[in-house]
Amino acid sequence: MIKLVSIIFAILAGGSTALEAFINGELGKSTSPVTATFISLVVGSVFFLINMLLTGEIKTFLATESISPKLLLGGIFGGGIIYFTVKAMDGIGLSSTLTIIVVSQILIGFFIDVVVLKEQTMYLYKYVGAILLFIGTFFIVS
């Protein structure tokens, strides 16, 4: 059951990524990529602040003094995702942008799992899968 719930969350994340990219791309056309990124992050921050206040999670937020500062880089990467997506969509469109994003996520995920965390082993079929990702990306983007 936990695996099914995780799969549903992953599907929701993928759908949210596509919708966010589209909406922020349109916002970027009305403003600029930097302004669109800022607006998106502020709106998201306000949404989650309200959520934390309503659910009582604000206590967890206030007890974050033990968090390593390097872990705060995630916020910068989150902003980078929005900014780079808005910039890329202008030149190659939504589907090509999302295809390249997904392939990049998978390949970097492999690297992190295998090299950094040493939690997975790279088997031949995973290399074949990575090659097929490149081939599929080439056909979609071309």
C-alpha positions as CSV (number, residue, x, y, z in Angstrom):
1,M,0.0,0.0,0.0
2,I,2.9,2.4,0.8
3,K,4.4,1.8,-2.6
4,L,1.0,2.6,-4.3
5,V,0.7,5.8,-2.4
6,S,4.3,6.7,-3.3
7,I,3.5,6.0,-7.0
8,I,0.4,8.3,-6.8
9,F,2.5,11.0,-5.2
10,A,5.1,10.7,-8.0
11,I,2.4,10.9,-10.6
12,L,1.0,14.0,-8.9
13,A,4.6,15.5,-8.8
14,G,4.9,14.9,-12.5
15,G,1.6,16.5,-13.3
16,S,2.4,19.4,-11.1
17,T,5.7,19.9,-12.8
18,A,4.0,20.0,-16.2
19,L,1.3,22.4,-15.0
20,E,3.8,24.6,-13.1
21,A,6.0,24.8,-16.2
22,F,3.1,25.8,-18.4
23,I,1.7,28.4,-16.0
24,N,5.1,29.9,-15.1
25,G,6.0,30.0,-18.8
26,E,2.9,32.1,-19.4
27,L,3.7,34.2,-16.4
28,G,7.2,34.8,-17.8
29,K,5.7,36.0,-21.0
30,S,3.7,38.6,-19.1
31,T,6.6,39.7,-16.9
32,S,10.2,38.3,-17.1
33,P,11.7,34.9,-16.1
34,V,13.2,36.4,-12.9
35,T,9.9,38.1,-11.9
36,A,7.9,34.9,-12.8
37,T,10.2,32.9,-10.6
38,F,9.9,35.3,-7.7
39,I,6.1,35.4,-7.9
40,S,5.9,31.6,-8.1
41,L,8.1,31.1,-5.1
42,V,6.3,33.8,-3.0
43,V,2.9,32.4,-3.8
44,G,4.1,28.9,-3.0
45,S,5.7,30.1,0.3
46,V,2.5,31.8,1.3
47,F,0.5,28.7,0.5
48,F,2.7,26.4,2.6
49,L,2.9,28.9,5.4
50,I,-0.9,28.9,5.6
51,N,-0.9,25.1,5.4
52,M,1.7,25.0,8.3
53,L,-0.4,27.4,10.4
54,L,-3.6,25.4,9.8
55,T,-2.0,22.0,10.5
56,G,0.2,23.0,13.4
57,E,3.4,22.2,11.4
58,I,4.6,25.7,12.2
59,K,6.2,24.2,15.4
60,T,8.5,22.1,13.2
61,F,9.4,25.1,11.1
62,L,10.3,27.1,14.2
63,A,12.6,24.3,15.5
64,T,14.9,24.3,12.5
65,E,18.0,25.7,14.2
66,S,19.8,22.3,13.9
67,I,19.5,22.2,10.1
68,S,22.8,22.4,8.3
69,P,23.0,25.6,6.2
70,K,24.0,23.5,3.1
71,L,20.6,21.9,3.1
72,L,19.1,25.3,2.4
73,L,20.5,25.2,-1.1
74,G,17.4,23.2,-2.1
75,G,15.5,26.5,-2.1
76,I,18.0,27.9,-4.6
77,F,17.7,24.8,-6.8
78,G,13.9,25.1,-6.6
79,G,14.1,28.7,-7.8
80,G,16.5,27.6,-10.5
81,I,14.1,25.0,-11.7
82,I,11.4,27.6,-12.3
83,Y,13.7,30.1,-13.8
84,F,15.5,27.7,-16.2
85,T,12.2,26.1,-17.2
86,V,10.7,29.5,-18.1
87,K,13.8,30.4,-20.1
88,A,13.9,27.0,-21.9
89,M,10.2,27.0,-22.8
90,D,10.6,30.2,-24.8
91,G,13.0,28.5,-27.2
92,I,12.0,24.9,-27.4
93,G,8.4,24.6,-26.1
94,L,6.8,22.8,-23.2
95,S,7.1,19.1,-24.3
96,S,10.8,19.4,-25.3
97,T,11.6,21.3,-22.1
98,L,9.8,18.7,-19.9
99,T,11.4,15.8,-21.7
100,I,14.9,17.1,-21.2
101,I,14.1,17.9,-17.5
102,V,12.8,14.4,-16.9
103,V,15.8,12.7,-18.6
104,S,18.2,15.0,-16.6
105,Q,16.4,14.1,-13.4
106,I,16.7,10.4,-14.1
107,L,20.4,10.5,-15.0
108,I,21.4,12.7,-12.1
109,G,19.3,10.5,-9.8
110,F,21.2,7.4,-11.1
111,F,24.5,9.2,-10.3
112,I,23.4,10.2,-6.8
113,D,22.0,6.7,-6.0
114,V,25.1,4.9,-7.4
115,V,28.0,7.2,-6.7
116,V,27.0,9.5,-3.9
117,L,24.7,7.3,-1.7
118,K,26.0,3.9,-3.0
119,E,22.5,2.6,-2.6
120,Q,22.1,1.0,-6.0
121,T,24.2,-1.0,-8.5
122,M,24.2,0.0,-12.1
123,Y,23.4,-3.1,-14.2
124,L,23.7,-3.4,-18.0
125,Y,19.9,-3.0,-18.4
126,K,20.1,0.4,-16.6
127,Y,22.8,1.5,-19.1
128,V,20.6,0.4,-21.9
129,G,17.7,2.3,-20.4
130,A,19.8,5.4,-20.2
131,I,20.8,5.1,-23.9
132,L,17.2,4.6,-24.8
133,L,16.4,7.8,-22.9
134,F,18.9,9.7,-24.9
135,I,17.5,8.3,-28.2
136,G,13.9,9.0,-27.2
137,T,14.9,12.5,-26.1
138,F,16.6,13.1,-29.5
139,F,13.4,12.1,-31.4
140,I,11.1,14.1,-29.2
141,V,13.2,17.3,-29.2
142,S,14.1,17.1,-33.0
